């Protein structure tokens, strides 16, 4: 897996991602502590609202941003967005009111909503072999796990000598270093082929491909399962540790690190697993593990009347992290095999937007239900969401899911460009499976 870091462009982008995510992880811990500082035991509701704002911005902005930004200007845009995020992070230590948290989160995440799908769509252009791309996805998953493992550990160490406001400075520094690494990266020379149609039409095209592809509809349902487990961890860890377990700031960081450790352990194994086992089976097994862990934790919570100990919290968070990695890491492989290269930026933007719509549902559910009816009720509600997502994914994603499908279009002329390059005889043709305006259903 480490071999692909020999590719200079990918290595620079990967380092940029790692550094930015370490900073973001520091901000995650600091934001949770800031919310508790401002709202006490209602911190879950504040975090739920702040993260719901983040998801709303992601859902609305990311598809349009991908359609608006020409490929030739990607480097300049990515650098500018990193610098915007760095500036906003520097403002967070000066927050004194809850509404200010909401405003700054909206600004910060608006930049991230434009940055992330554009950044993700670069990787399959740099690494054109699926084997390399699979390993890049696992490395990328490990980088995201830094946000929930190494960053909380670093935060725990830093909190021994500084208060949590100082963590936001680390976030800002991470974004600045990320911008410098992007500046030093040589981007692939790709002609800008997105000159047809309005930005709105191009954005809708990505959504159309996504929602008409059965495997991607299954991926969307699995995103809902991942959001159910992740929302419980990210929103309510600070409340559980500070209110129920009587821990402090460092204990909050270590509890978040348990989730990241579980996720990282699975991400390290996934490349070899995905070489042998189909994506569908791996992801459905991870979804089942996520749903069962949430259900078991909810049952224990009720039996213990909310007085759980570390012996329940840490194993549950580790299992949720392991399931989370199995759910989200293979997603890029599904996107790559479901669209032509020219459509990949739109498809990644659609995935970014639709997956965060799942988080938009789960974050307020975890925060508001937990604050109003108790954390046991939040666990029960999220368990139900995860079970529904698992069932829908199992029914929607066909077991027979070939990369190349032989099919025919009797309504098209023989010289139609859709057929010309892929003819195999008798009016049939085969190509990498993709759903677009010509494919309204699973081809037979």
C-alpha positions as CSV (number, residue, x, y, z in Angstrom):
1,X,0.0,0.0,0.0
2,X,2.9,2.4,0.8
3,X,4.3,1.8,-2.7
4,X,2.0,4.2,-4.3
5,X,3.6,7.1,-2.3
6,X,6.4,6.8,-4.9
7,X,4.2,8.6,-7.3
8,X,5.3,12.3,-6.7
9,X,1.9,14.0,-7.4
10,X,-0.1,11.6,-5.2
11,X,2.5,11.8,-2.5
12,X,2.2,15.6,-2.3
13,X,-1.5,15.5,-2.3
14,X,-1.6,12.8,0.3
15,X,0.7,14.7,2.6
16,X,-1.5,17.8,2.1
17,X,-4.5,15.8,3.1
18,X,-2.8,14.3,6.2
19,X,-1.7,17.7,7.5
20,X,-5.0,19.4,6.8
21,X,-6.9,16.5,8.5
22,X,-4.7,16.6,11.6
23,X,-5.6,20.2,11.9
24,X,-9.2,19.5,11.4
25,X,-9.1,16.8,14.0
26,X,-7.7,19.3,16.5
27,X,-10.6,21.6,15.6
28,X,-13.1,18.7,16.2
29,X,-11.9,18.2,19.7
30,X,-11.7,21.9,20.4
31,X,-15.2,22.5,19.0
32,X,-16.7,19.8,21.3
33,X,-15.0,21.4,24.3
34,X,-16.0,24.9,23.2
35,X,-19.7,23.7,22.9
36,X,-19.5,22.3,26.4
37,X,-17.9,25.5,27.7
38,X,-20.8,27.5,26.2
39,X,-23.7,25.2,26.8
40,X,-22.8,22.7,29.5
41,X,-24.9,19.5,29.3
42,X,-26.7,20.9,26.3
43,X,-23.5,20.6,24.3
44,X,-24.9,17.7,22.3
45,X,-27.7,20.0,20.9
46,X,-25.2,22.7,20.1
47,X,-22.9,20.3,18.3
48,X,-25.8,18.7,16.5
49,X,-26.9,22.1,15.2
50,X,-23.4,23.1,14.2
51,X,-22.8,19.9,12.4
52,X,-26.2,20.1,10.7
53,X,-25.2,23.5,9.4
54,X,-22.0,21.9,8.1
55,X,-24.0,19.2,6.3
56,X,-26.5,21.6,4.8
57,X,-23.7,23.6,3.3
58,X,-22.1,20.4,1.9
59,X,-25.4,19.2,0.4
60,X,-26.1,22.5,-1.3
61,X,-22.7,23.8,-2.4
62,X,-20.6,20.8,-3.4
63,X,-22.4,19.7,-6.7
64,X,-22.5,23.3,-8.0
65,X,-18.9,24.0,-7.0
66,X,-17.7,21.0,-9.0
67,X,-19.6,22.1,-12.0
68,X,-18.4,25.8,-11.8
69,X,-14.6,25.2,-11.4
70,X,-12.8,24.5,-14.7
71,X,-10.1,21.8,-14.5
72,X,-7.4,24.3,-15.6
73,X,-8.0,26.4,-12.4
74,X,-8.2,23.5,-9.9
75,X,-4.8,24.2,-8.2
76,X,-5.5,27.9,-7.7
77,X,-8.9,27.2,-6.3
78,X,-7.7,24.5,-3.9
79,X,-5.0,26.8,-2.5
80,X,-7.4,29.7,-2.1
81,X,-9.9,27.4,-0.2
82,X,-7.2,26.2,2.1
83,X,-6.3,29.8,3.0
84,X,-9.9,30.7,3.6
85,X,-10.2,27.8,6.0
86,X,-7.1,28.8,7.8
87,X,-8.4,32.3,8.3
88,X,-11.7,31.1,9.7
89,X,-10.0,28.7,12.1
90,X,-8.1,31.6,13.6
91,X,-11.4,33.3,14.4
92,X,-12.8,30.4,16.4
93,X,-10.8,31.1,19.7
94,X,-12.5,34.4,20.0
95,X,-16.1,33.1,20.0
96,X,-18.2,34.0,23.0
97,X,-21.7,33.3,21.8
98,X,-23.3,30.2,20.3
99,X,-24.5,32.0,17.2
100,X,-20.9,32.9,16.4
101,X,-20.0,29.2,16.4
102,X,-22.8,28.6,13.9
103,X,-21.7,31.4,11.6
104,X,-18.0,30.5,11.6
105,X,-18.8,26.8,11.0
106,X,-21.0,27.8,8.0
107,X,-18.0,29.8,6.5
108,X,-15.5,27.1,7.2
109,X,-17.6,24.3,5.8
110,X,-18.5,26.3,2.7
111,X,-14.9,26.2,1.8
112,X,-14.6,22.5,2.6
113,X,-17.7,21.8,0.5
114,X,-15.9,23.2,-2.5
115,X,-12.5,21.7,-1.6
116,X,-13.1,18.1,-0.8
117,X,-14.9,16.7,-3.9
118,X,-12.5,18.6,-6.2
119,X,-9.6,17.1,-4.3
120,X,-11.1,13.6,-4.3
121,X,-11.7,13.7,-8.1
122,X,-8.0,14.3,-8.8
123,X,-6.8,11.0,-7.4
124,X,-8.3,8.7,-10.0
125,X,-6.8,10.9,-12.7
126,X,-3.4,10.6,-11.1
127,X,-3.6,6.9,-10.3
128,X,-5.2,5.3,-13.4
129,X,-4.7,1.6,-12.3
130,X,-7.5,0.2,-10.1
131,X,-5.1,-1.7,-7.9
132,X,-3.2,1.6,-7.2
133,X,-6.4,3.5,-6.7
134,X,-7.7,0.9,-4.2
135,X,-4.6,1.4,-2.2
136,X,-4.9,5.1,-2.5
137,X,-8.4,4.9,-1.1
138,X,-7.2,2.9,1.9
139,X,-4.4,5.4,2.5
140,X,-6.9,8.2,2.2
141,X,-9.1,6.4,4.7
142,X,-6.1,6.2,7.1
143,X,-5.6,10.0,6.6
144,X,-9.2,10.6,7.6
145,X,-8.7,8.4,10.6
146,X,-6.0,10.8,11.8
147,X,-8.8,13.2,12.4
148,X,-10.3,10.7,15.0
149,X,-7.2,8.9,16.3
150,X,-3.9,10.8,16.1
151,X,-5.5,14.3,16.3
152,X,-7.3,13.5,19.6
153,X,-4.1,11.9,21.0
154,X,-2.2,15.0,20.0
155,X,-5.0,17.2,21.4
156,X,-4.8,15.2,24.7
157,X,-1.0,15.9,24.9
158,X,-1.4,19.6,24.0
159,X,-4.2,20.1,26.5
160,X,-1.8,19.3,29.3
161,X,0.0,22.6,28.5
162,X,-2.5,24.8,26.8
163,X,-6.2,25.4,26.9
164,X,-8.5,24.2,24.1
165,X,-8.6,27.6,22.3
166,X,-4.9,27.0,21.3
167,X,-6.0,23.9,19.3
168,X,-7.6,26.2,16.7
169,X,-4.2,27.6,15.9
170,X,-3.0,24.1,15.0
171,X,-6.0,23.8,12.7
172,X,-5.1,27.0,10.9
173,X,-1.4,25.9,10.5
174,X,-2.5,22.6,9.0
175,X,-4.5,24.4,6.3
176,X,-1.6,26.7,5.5
177,X,0.8,23.8,5.1
178,X,-1.8,22.0,3.0
179,X,-2.0,25.0,0.6
180,X,1.8,25.0,0.3
181,X,1.9,21.3,-0.6
182,X,-0.9,21.7,-3.2
183,X,1.1,24.6,-4.7
184,X,4.1,22.2,-5.1
185,X,2.1,19.4,-6.7
186,X,2.1,18.9,-10.5
187,X,-1.5,18.4,-11.5
188,X,-2.4,16.0,-14.4
189,X,-2.7,17.7,-17.8
190,X,-6.3,17.1,-18.7
191,X,-8.3,19.0,-21.2
192,X,-11.3,20.8,-19.9
193,X,-14.2,18.8,-21.4
194,X,-17.0,20.4,-19.4
195,X,-18.0,23.2,-21.7
196,X,-21.4,21.8,-22.6
197,X,-24.4,23.0,-20.7
198,X,-24.8,25.3,-17.7
199,X,-23.2,24.7,-14.3
200,X,-26.6,23.6,-13.0
201,X,-27.1,21.1,-15.9
202,X,-23.6,19.7,-15.2
203,X,-24.3,19.4,-11.5
204,X,-27.6,17.6,-12.2
205,X,-25.8,15.3,-14.5
206,X,-23.7,13.9,-11.7
207,X,-26.8,13.5,-9.5
208,X,-28.6,11.7,-12.4
209,X,-25.8,9.2,-13.0
210,X,-25.6,8.6,-9.2
211,X,-29.3,8.0,-8.5
212,X,-29.9,5.9,-11.7
213,X,-27.0,3.5,-10.8
214,X,-28.2,0.6,-8.6
215,X,-24.8,0.1,-7.0
216,X,-24.6,3.8,-6.1
217,X,-28.1,3.8,-4.7
218,X,-26.9,1.0,-2.5
219,X,-23.8,3.1,-1.6
220,X,-26.1,5.9,-0.6
221,X,-28.0,3.6,1.8
222,X,-24.7,2.5,3.3
223,X,-23.7,6.1,3.8
224,X,-26.8,6.4,5.9
225,X,-25.6,3.5,8.1
226,X,-22.2,5.1,8.4
227,X,-23.7,8.4,9.4
228,X,-25.9,6.8,12.1
229,X,-22.8,5.3,13.9
230,X,-20.5,8.3,13.3
231,X,-23.1,10.8,14.5
232,X,-23.4,9.1,17.8
233,X,-19.7,9.2,18.3
234,X,-18.9,12.7,17.1
235,X,-21.9,14.5,18.7
236,X,-22.3,12.7,22.0
237,X,-18.9,11.5,23.1
238,X,-18.2,14.8,25.0
239,X,-21.6,14.5,26.8
240,X,-21.1,10.8,27.8
241,X,-17.5,11.4,29.0
242,X,-18.0,14.7,30.8
243,X,-21.5,14.1,32.2
244,X,-21.8,10.4,32.8
245,X,-18.3,9.2,33.2
246,X,-17.0,12.3,34.9
247,X,-14.0,12.6,32.6
248,X,-12.2,15.8,31.5
249,X,-10.9,17.2,28.2
250,X,-8.2,14.6,27.8
251,X,-10.6,11.7,28.4
252,X,-12.9,13.1,25.6
253,X,-9.9,13.1,23.3
254,X,-9.0,9.5,24.2
255,X,-12.6,8.3,23.7
256,X,-12.6,9.8,20.2
257,X,-9.2,8.2,19.5
258,X,-10.8,4.7,20.3
259,X,-13.2,5.2,17.3
260,X,-10.3,6.3,15.1
261,X,-8.2,3.3,16.2
262,X,-10.9,0.8,15.2
263,X,-11.3,2.5,11.9
264,X,-7.5,2.6,11.1
265,X,-7.1,-1.1,12.0
266,X,-9.6,-2.1,9.3
267,X,-8.4,0.5,6.7
268,X,-4.9,-1.2,6.9
269,X,-6.4,-4.6,6.0
270,X,-8.9,-3.5,3.4
271,X,-6.7,-3.5,0.2
272,X,-5.9,-7.2,0.5
273,X,-9.5,-8.0,1.6
274,X,-10.9,-6.1,-1.5
275,X,-8.5,-8.0,-3.8
276,X,-10.3,-11.2,-2.7
277,X,-13.8,-10.3,-1.6
278,X,-16.4,-8.3,-3.6
279,X,-17.1,-4.7,-2.5
280,X,-20.7,-5.5,-1.9
281,X,-20.1,-8.3,0.6
282,X,-17.5,-6.3,2.5
283,X,-19.7,-3.2,2.8
284,X,-22.8,-5.1,3.7
285,X,-20.9,-7.0,6.4
286,X,-19.6,-3.7,7.8
287,X,-23.1,-2.2,7.7
288,X,-24.5,-5.2,9.7
289,X,-21.7,-4.8,12.2
290,X,-22.5,-1.1,12.6
291,X,-26.2,-1.7,13.1
292,X,-25.7,-4.6,15.5
293,X,-23.2,-2.5,17.6
294,X,-25.6,0.4,17.9
295,X,-28.4,-1.9,18.8
296,X,-26.3,-3.8,21.4
297,X,-25.1,-0.5,23.0
298,X,-28.7,0.8,23.1
299,X,-29.8,-2.4,24.9
300,X,-27.0,-2.2,27.4
301,X,-27.7,1.5,28.0
302,X,-31.3,0.7,28.9
303,X,-30.4,-2.2,31.2
304,X,-27.8,-0.1,33.0
305,X,-30.2,2.9,33.1
306,X,-27.6,5.1,31.5
307,X,-24.8,4.4,34.0
308,X,-22.4,2.8,31.5
309,X,-18.7,2.6,32.2
310,X,-15.6,2.8,30.2
311,X,-15.8,-1.0,29.7
312,X,-18.9,-0.4,27.5
313,X,-18.0,2.8,25.8
314,X,-14.5,2.0,24.5
315,X,-15.3,-1.4,23.0
316,X,-18.4,0.0,21.4
317,X,-16.6,3.0,19.9
318,X,-13.8,0.7,18.6
319,X,-16.4,-1.6,16.9
320,X,-18.2,1.4,15.4
321,X,-14.9,2.7,14.0
322,X,-14.1,-0.7,12.4
323,X,-17.5,-0.8,10.8
324,X,-17.2,2.8,9.7
325,X,-13.9,2.1,7.7
326,X,-15.5,-0.9,6.0
327,X,-18.4,1.2,4.9
328,X,-16.8,4.3,3.6
329,X,-13.4,3.2,2.2
330,X,-14.5,1.2,-0.9
331,X,-16.9,3.9,-2.0
332,X,-14.4,5.6,-4.4
333,X,-14.0,2.3,-6.3
334,X,-17.8,2.2,-7.0
335,X,-17.8,5.8,-8.2
336,X,-14.8,5.2,-10.5
337,X,-16.4,2.2,-12.2
338,X,-19.7,3.9,-12.7
339,X,-18.8,6.9,-14.9
340,X,-16.6,8.1,-17.7
341,X,-13.5,10.1,-16.6
342,X,-15.1,13.4,-17.8
343,X,-18.0,12.8,-15.4
344,X,-16.0,11.8,-12.4
345,X,-15.8,15.3,-10.8
346,X,-19.6,15.6,-11.0
347,X,-20.0,12.1,-9.6
348,X,-17.7,12.7,-6.7
349,X,-19.5,15.9,-6.0
350,X,-22.9,14.1,-6.0
351,X,-21.5,11.5,-3.6
352,X,-20.2,14.2,-1.3
353,X,-23.5,16.0,-1.4
354,X,-25.8,13.0,-1.0
355,X,-23.7,11.3,1.6
356,X,-23.7,14.4,3.7
357,X,-27.5,14.6,3.4
358,X,-27.4,11.4,5.4
359,X,-25.3,13.1,8.0
360,X,-27.7,16.1,7.9
361,X,-30.4,13.7,9.1
362,X,-28.2,11.9,11.7
363,X,-26.4,14.7,13.4
364,X,-29.5,16.6,14.6
365,X,-31.0,13.2,15.6
366,X,-28.0,12.4,17.7
367,X,-27.8,15.9,19.2
368,X,-31.4,17.0,19.7
369,X,-33.0,13.7,20.6
370,X,-30.1,13.1,23.1
371,X,-30.5,16.5,24.7
372,X,-34.3,16.3,24.9
373,X,-35.1,12.6,25.6
374,X,-31.7,11.2,26.7
375,X,-28.8,9.5,25.1
376,X,-30.5,6.1,25.3
377,X,-33.3,7.4,23.0
378,X,-30.7,8.8,20.6
379,X,-29.0,5.4,20.5
380,X,-32.3,3.7,19.8
381,X,-33.2,6.2,17.0
382,X,-29.8,5.8,15.3
383,X,-30.0,2.0,15.6
384,X,-33.3,2.2,13.7
385,X,-31.8,4.4,11.0
386,X,-28.8,2.0,10.6
387,X,-31.1,-1.0,10.2
388,X,-33.2,0.7,7.6
389,X,-30.1,1.7,5.6
390,X,-28.8,-1.8,5.8
391,X,-32.0,-3.3,4.5
392,X,-32.3,-0.8,1.7
393,X,-28.7,-1.4,0.5
394,X,-29.2,-5.1,0.5
395,X,-32.3,-4.9,-1.6
396,X,-31.1,-2.2,-4.0
397,X,-27.5,-3.2,-4.8
398,X,-27.8,-6.3,-7.1
399,X,-25.7,-9.3,-6.2
400,X,-24.6,-9.6,-9.8
401,X,-22.8,-6.3,-10.3
402,X,-20.4,-6.7,-13.2
403,X,-18.0,-3.9,-14.2
404,X,-18.7,-4.6,-17.9
405,X,-22.2,-5.3,-19.2
406,X,-23.1,-6.5,-22.7
407,X,-26.4,-5.0,-23.7
408,X,-28.2,-3.5,-26.7
409,X,-29.9,-0.3,-27.7
410,X,-32.4,-1.1,-30.5
411,X,-33.6,2.5,-30.5
412,X,-30.1,3.8,-31.6
413,X,-28.6,3.9,-35.1
414,X,-25.6,1.6,-35.7
415,X,-23.3,4.6,-36.1
416,X,-24.4,6.3,-32.8
417,X,-21.3,7.3,-30.9
418,X,-22.5,5.4,-27.9
419,X,-22.1,2.2,-29.9
420,X,-19.3,3.0,-32.3
421,X,-16.3,2.2,-30.1
422,X,-17.8,-0.8,-28.3
423,X,-19.4,-3.0,-31.0
424,X,-19.2,-6.8,-30.4
425,X,-21.7,-8.1,-32.9
426,X,-25.4,-8.6,-33.5
427,X,-26.2,-5.0,-32.5
428,X,-24.7,-5.6,-29.0
429,X,-21.8,-3.9,-27.3
430,X,-20.0,-4.0,-24.0
431,X,-18.4,-1.2,-22.0
432,X,-17.7,-0.2,-18.4
433,X,-21.1,-0.1,-16.8
434,X,-22.5,3.4,-16.3
435,X,-26.0,4.9,-15.9
436,X,-26.7,8.1,-17.7
437,X,-29.6,9.6,-19.8
438,X,-29.4,6.5,-22.1
439,X,-29.6,4.0,-19.2
440,X,-32.6,4.5,-17.1
441,X,-32.6,1.0,-15.6
442,X,-30.3,-1.9,-14.8
443,X,-29.4,-3.3,-18.2
444,X,-30.4,-6.9,-18.9
